[in-house]
Amino acid sequence: MTARRDVVLLGSTGSIGRQAEDVVLRAPDRFRVTGIAAGGADPDAVAAQAVRLGATAVAVADPAAAGTVFAAYTRHAAEAGLRQAGIELLTGPEAAAQLAARPTDVVLNGITGAVGLGATLAALGAGNTLALANKESLVVGGALVRAAQQRPDQIVPVDSEHSAIAQALRGGRRDEVARLVLTASGGPFRGRRAAELAAVTPEQALAHPTWRMGPVVSINSATLVNKGLELIEAHWLFDVPAERIDVVVHPQSVVHSMVEFTDGSTLVQASPPDMRLPIALGLGWPDRVPGAVPGCDWTRAAAWTFEPVDDGTFPAVELARSAVAASATHPAVLNAANEVAVAAFLAGGCGFPAIVQTVERVLGEHADAGRHTTLDQVLAAQQWAHARAQELLGRA
């Protein structure tokens, strides 16, 4: 029988965190949540989740939310009939990293944005297994993450694409791998030309045809920046050069990625588009969690199609490939400039094409920092990119 695992959920009230909660609650014999971390924008949601999961430690990034979280927890615990319930409350910008550094079986990092890097490094430094859904950790600090990793299986990818690759890699030796192939849905604007994107609204860009995600991830999917970030992630996760990582458009989102081997064989991982599967696998790796999601219905006729990325209309993937080749800080610059540009677009401060145009210009202006960098250099590059993108968009 598989031993029950203690789990810490970071970004617990976000999309990944809420789906992880569902996985855990449906498999109480497999997982027990001991701690959760959230920003604190919705104190009542944090408190209610802590009660539902039975978490004994809660980390909140916003110190001002601490009192409200504690009061809400007391109320929710009383309503649930938990007379002896209590929590340890950690607050401040480093609270999630502090929680991630505590001994546990698995830390699921579902924090959104580059702020998740600190928690990633803390979990790895403590020797905890890291189920990684925070793609910015590897994009911003890939070399730092690799240096902090203590064993080959310490990081388990939770992105559906990288989880698919990790599964397919079980079918052969690493020296037999020829290429990795990431699949992309194509987003809401698949098939459109560049000239057609000038008048795109945030509402249109947020309407992803397959996945239900947060606003930043949804916009990144619409620009295909997300595939560029995932290419960088795959480079660091699987130690494969960027030139041997391809992206293809697969609108059905059933094949989540593929591995091509040197003999011409290609192994694919296929499943319905449901993030609970890679989350469950991330928490249970290398074991699968029975019934995590319903499988494909093979009794119904279906067709899967694949097409190349239109790099002229969506240049973000090639920008990411060039960033990996340029220096260790160029990917951090790409991510930071994109964060600013996405925020500007969502606020009505720039058009949709300006997102990637801003990223490209900031990348072009960034000085080569070399292949070996420190955390301070990465953070400095991010800070510069944020400021430069704001200047270019008139938001300084």
C-alpha positions, -999 to +999 in steps of 0.1 A: +000+000+000+013+035-009+022+055+021+003+087+028+021+118+019+023+152+037+017+180+012+023+217+014+003+238-012+017+271-023-007+294-042-035+274-026-064+297-036-053+300-073-063+278-102-037+251-095-042+252-058-080+248-060-076+218-083-050+203-061-074+207-032-099+186-052-073+159-058-063+157-022-099+157-008-108+128-032-077+108-021-075+113+017-057+079+020-029+092-002-024+128+008-027+151+038-022+188+035-002+202+064+003+238+052-010+262+026+003+296+013-016+323-005-012+360-012-040+370+012-062+390-012-092+369-001-086+361+036-120+343+039-111+319+011-077+311+027-093+305+061-121+283+047-096+263+026-074+257+057-104+243+076-115+221+047-080+206+043-071+204+080-039+225+074-021+234+106+001+261+091-010+290+069+014+314+051+000+348+039+022+372+018+002+403+029+009+410+066-022+432+067-044+402+060-032+382+090-057+393+115-086+388+091-074+353+081-071+343+118-106+356+126-121+339+095-104+307+104-118+307+139-153+313+125-151+286+098-136+261+123-165+267+147-190+263+119-174+230+110-176+218+146-138+218+151-135+228+187-097+223+192-087+236+157-059+261+155-033+273+130+002+287+129+002+318+109+032+330+089+031+364+072+052+385+049+068+382+015+090+353+026+062+334+043+057+309+014+094+302+012+095+296+050+067+271+047+083+254+017+115+249+036+099+229+064+103+191+062+074+175+042+070+149+015+059+171-013+057+209-019+033+219-047+044+253-060+014+268-077+024+304-071+019+327-101+048+348-113+085+351-107+079+356-069+076+318-068+113+314-073+122+319-037+098+291-026+112+268-052+148+273-040+137+269-004+119+236-011+149+222-030+173+234-004+154+216+023+155+184+003+117+183-002+102+168-034+089+198-055+058+194-076+065+224-098+037+244-114+054+278-111+070+280-146+087+313-138+110+296-114+128+278-142+123+307-167+138+333-144+163+312-125+168+279-144+206+277-136+199+285-099+172+259-097+194+233-113+222+241-089+199+238-059+185+204-070+198+177-048+187+146-067+175+138-102+139+131-092+135+160-068+115+181-093+083+167-107+068+189-134+031+198-131+025+217-163+005+194-185+031+196-212+061+188-191+042+161-171+035+145-205+072+146-214+082+131-181+058+103-186+069+096-222+106+096-211+099+065-192+098+047-226+135+051-233+169+061-221+179+097-220+207+091-246+180+078-269+160+111-270+162+130-303+136+158-297+110+170-273+078+182-289+055+206-269+019+209-280+000+242-281-038+247-284-031+278-305-051+299-282-082+319-291-066+335-322-053+305-340-054+310-377-055+348-376-029+370-393-009+397-375-030+425-390-061+409-375-048+411-339-045+449-337-081+454-324-082+424-301-098+432-267-088+417-233-122+399-232-114+382-265-079+373-254-091+358-221-116+335-239-094+304-242-111+276-262-099+247-240-085+256-206-099+278-178-069+297-163-060+329-146-058+361-166-021+363-170-018+326-181-047+331-205-031+361-221+002+343-224-017+315-241-032+339-266+002+354-275+019+320-273+043+335-248+033+305-226+049+281-251+080+301-252+082+299-214+075+262-215+103+257-241+127+274-216+113+252-188+118+220-208+154+230-215+161+231-178+139+203-167+151+177-191+186+190-200+178+192-237+192+220-259+166+245-270+172+238-307+160+202-300+127+213-285+098+219-310+063+234-306+034+223-327-002+235-326-028+208-316-062+225-311-079+195-295-055+196-265-057+159-260-020+151-268-002+171-242+034+166-256+056+140-272+091+126-271+108+116-303+135+089-300+166+084-321+151+053-339+122+074-352+097+063-326+075+090-310+058+085-277+028+107-269+008+113-237-029+117-243-057+125-218-086+149-216-076+185-209-079+184-171-051+198-149-060+174-120-042+146-138-007+162-139-014+176-104-022+142-090+009+127-107+030+155-094+019+148-058+021+110-062+051+106-085+063+081-096+030+064-086-003+072-103-035+082-084-063+059-095-094+078-107-076+112-108-097+121-139-119+102-164-099+089-194-105+095-231-137+080-245-124+057-272-160+047-282-165+080-299-150+090-332-124+118-329-097+134-349-064+149-337-047+175-359-013+190-357+001+221-375+032+243-373+033+275-353+029+306-374+060+323-362+053+354-383+021+361-364+032+346-331+069+352-327+071+345-290+084+309-293+113+320-313+120+349-290+122+324-261+146+302-281+169+331-288+167+342-251+179+308-239+209+310-264+217+346-254+225+344-217+213+331-183+195+364-176+177+369-210+149+345-201+143+365-168+142+397-189+117+381-213+094+371-184+096+405-166+089+425-197+060+402-205+045+407-171+045+444-175+031+443-210+003+419-201-007+441-172-008+471-195-029+452-220-054+440-194-057+476-181-063+490-216-029+507-218-017+490-249-028+469-278-025+431-281+004+431-305+024+455-283+028+427-257+053+407-277+067+438-295+076+452-261+092+419-250+113+418-282+125+453-278+135+449-242+153+416-250+172+434-277+184+461-254+195+437-226+233+434-221+247+398-221+253+387-186+270+355-195+261+319-186+269+320-149+248+343-128+239+348-091+204+354-077+213+391-073+221+394-110+189+377-120+169+400-098+187+430-111+179+419-147+143+415-138+141+449-122+157+466-152+134+448-176+103+458-156+114+495-156+124+495-193+091+479-203+072+504-183+091+532-200+083+518-234+046+515-226+044+550-210+036+535-176+067+547-157 
